[in-house]
Amino acid sequence: MGLSCFGYLSANSIISKFDVIKALTISYLTASILIIAIIMIGSDTHIVLYAFLFFILKSSICMGYSAIFVAHIDLFDPRMLATSMGICGIFARSAAMLIHIYAELENR
């Protein structure tokens, strides 16, 4: 995890200051701008600037990753969330049961 913990820690303060959707927008816009800047600068010319931009990029991606766990509660109806979690659970358990059969087919 390393220094990306700053992204996880900053997510809570940004979410409490703004809305969850605005925090996701901020993190995605920051990541998009920084990825373009990193591509334009390159790693050969200014290594310290490249490392700093990469650090900020990774922190903003981790901030978005942390905020995405809270965003679905604001976006969707709770009944739809419960139904989709149930359907995903059915597929996950079915796949977990069938994976053993699939693994044994290659040994025959």
N, C-alpha and C positions, 0 to 999 in steps of 0.2 A: 504494500500500500504506500509506504513512504510519505513523501511530501504531498501526495494527493489528499491527505486527510484535511488539508485546509479547505478543499472543495466541499467535503462532507460537513465540516464544521460551519462553513459560511452558508450552507443551504438553509439551515434552521433560522438564522437571523434574517436572511433575505425573504424566506417564506413568511415569517412573522411580520416583516415590514411591508411586503407587497402581497399579492395574491399568488397562489401556486402556479397558475397559468402564466403570470407575468415573470415569475422566477424561472420557469422553463424557457420562456421566450428570451430572457436575458442570457441564460446559459447557452442556448443554441445560437443566438446572434453573436455572442462573444466567441464561441468556438468557431463559427464560420469566418468571422473576420480574422481571427488569429491563424487559422489554417491557411488562408490566402496570404497573410503576411509571412508565414513560415515558408511557404512555397516560393514567394517572391524573393525573400532574403537568401535562402539557401543556408546550408550548414557549414560551408567552407569559409565564408567571408567574415562573419561576426559570430564567433562561437558563443560568447557570453550572452549576446542579445538573443541568439537562437535558443540557448538553454532557458533563458528567462521567459521567452514567449511560449516555449514548450511547457514550462511549469505552469504558466497561467492557463494554457490550453487544457492541460490535464486537470487542473483544478476546476475549470468551468464544466468540463465533461462530467466530472465526479459530482459536481453540484446538480447538474441535470439528472444524473442517475439517481441521486438521493431524492430529488423532488418528484421523480416519476412514480415513486411508490405511494405518494400522497395524492397525486393528480387524478387518479381514476375515481376517487371518491367524489370529487367535485364535478367530474365530467358526466358520470353515468348514474342512473337510478339504482338504488340498492337492490331492488328485486332483480334487475337485469344482471348486476354484478354477481349475486348469489347463483342465478341460473347459469351464467357463463362459467363460474368456478366449478359448479357441479358437472357441467358438460366436459370441461377440461379434465376434471378428476376422473370421469368415466374413461376418457381416452387414455389418460396416463396409466390407470390401473390395467386397462386392456393391453396396452403396449408392454407393461411390465410383466404380464402373464405370458404374452406371446413371444417375448424376446428369448426366453429359455428354449422354446421349441425351435425358433429360428437358428439359435446357436448350435443346436444338436443336429440340424439338417446338414450342415457343412461337414460334420464328422462321419457321415455315412458313406 
